[in-house]
């Protein structure tokens, strides 16, 4: 594939406020280390496209494989996990105390952790 082929693909991105320097940061999860900043949403999107072009060009020049974009359609939103019985009990008790299902409580815990990681 050529650089133009890769640039025509729809890579998902995340835009988050930059609490330290102001403005916004754009991250392309499928392109490790590909990110940029901008003062406004329009700026960060434009800068993100420039960063994506530079990232893909550099990887192609180095002879590295370029990951194809993941799609949310590739994920069902479900997974199964086995946990120790004592953890299962603690989660069940906490969920009941909060008045929600275990699934809702675990989703809350995962979302809270994700928010803390991205803060």
N, C-alpha and C positions, 0 to 999 in steps of 0.2 A: 504494500500500500504506500501511497505517496503522502507527503505532508498535507496536501489538499484533501485527500481522502479522510485522514484523521481529523482534520479541522472541520469537516462537514458532519462528523458524528456528534450526536447530542450527549455530551458528558454532563452528568449531574454535578451541581455545585451547591455549596452552602455559603450564605452570606451572614456574617455575624458582626455585631457592633464591636468596634475596637475601644474598649473601656479605658485603655491606657493612653493612647495617642489620639483618640477621636476618629471619626470616620468609620470605615467598615473594612472587613477582611473577607476575601473570597477564597474558598478552599475547594479543590477538585478531589474528592475522596478516591477516585479511581486512578489518579495520577499522583503517586506519593511524592510529597514535597512541593507540589505545584500550588502556589498561592500568590496572592497579591493584595494590595491595599488601595483604598481610594477615599476621598473626602465625602462623596455622595454615592448613592446606589448606582447612578449612571456611570460615574468614574470607576467604581470598583468592578463593574461588569466589563467595561472597556479594558481596564488594566488586566482583568482576569483573562480576557481573550489573548492579550499580548503575552501574558505569562504562559498560557497554555501553548501558544505557538512556539515560544522559546523552549519550553520544557520538551515538547514533542520533537522539535528540531534537534535539540541536544541529544536526546535519546536515540534518534535515528542515526545521527552522525557517529555516536558511540557504538552503533550496531546492536543496541538493546531492543528487546521486544517492547512494543507499546501495548499496554492493556486496553482492551475494548471496554466501552462504557457498560456498567451494570445498569439494569433497569429494575425499578421497584416491582415490575411484573414478574421478575425472576424469584421473588420472595413471597411466601404464602402468609407471613405474619404469624406463623405457628412453629413451635418446636417443642420437643419433649426432652425432659431432663430428669434424671434420677438424683435424689438428694438424700442425705442421711435422715433417718426417722426423727431424730431430735430436732433437726432444722425444720422438717415438715410440720412438726408439732408447734414449734415457735411461730412459724408463719401463719398457721391456722389460727392460733390464739390471737396473734396481733391483728389479723384480718377481721376476725369476729369482733374484737374490741373496737375496731374502726368502723364496723358495720358494712363491710364490703366483702366481695368474694375473694378467694385466694388469688385468682387470676388478676383481678383489679388491683389487689394489694401488691403483687409482684410487679405488675406493670408500673405502679407508682414508684416502687423502689428502684427499678431499672431507669425510669425517666429521671428521677431525682439524681441518681448517680451520673447519668449522662449530662445533666445540667451542671452538676458540680465539676465534671471533667472539662466542660467547655467554658467555664467561667473564667 
